Amino acid sequence: MANTQEMKADKTVKTLRLFTILLLVVGIIALAASVYDMATGSSLLKLFDAKAAAETTEATETAIDPNHGGQTVAYVMLITAGALLIIGSIMYLVKGSYRSFQGTCIAAIIFSLFPLIFFAVTIGTHLFALIYALLALAIIVLAIIAMKSRWQVYIKEMTGEVKKLTWLTMKELVKATAVVLVFVLAFALLIYVLDLIFYTPVKALLTGSQTPASEEQAQPETSGEVVDGTEIIIG
């Protein structure tokens, strides 16, 4: 029995290392291709472009503008996903840190979702987008498979702990809910009373320093001049 468990554990470790190496390769390809495309403004995989394949003289016209629409965002997110996979894979292969590898895989999956959708939508215009869509899909699928065995263990442990829980009866649940509601209402009432008490003095304290200007300052200076017995006020 022990030997069987050891064999399964050894097989799981070997499978995980295999998928880690595959993720490392995919991450390097995604990172290198995306960085090149953003830096040059034309696709590294433009040979797969539908228009460029048909009309090689118009290759510059069919080159992809990295700032077009959400393509820059897709490139940046794919670069981030690739970098995360590279870092996580190296940490696992060198130091055996599965926890860090799992975190980077989850983050890479999240960052690969938008590039997958964006490049899948643009496949009809530029066939090279199919390559990027496949790269993003490979990142997601390989990361999920790499973490599958550990997820199964985690789910089994979690369900085992949930079975040990003692659930409240309906009477206890109603009682606990009533206590929470009473506490919330009492705290809200206390805040309301404090607001009524301190509102007026705080308002007076904040506005007291703002003294209104005197009438002499508010009124413009005038000078008078008497002409033919009539005083003319000059503003």
Beta strands, then each sheet from edge to edge (+ up, - down):
strand 1: 223-227
strand 2: 230-234
sheet 1: 1+ 2-
end
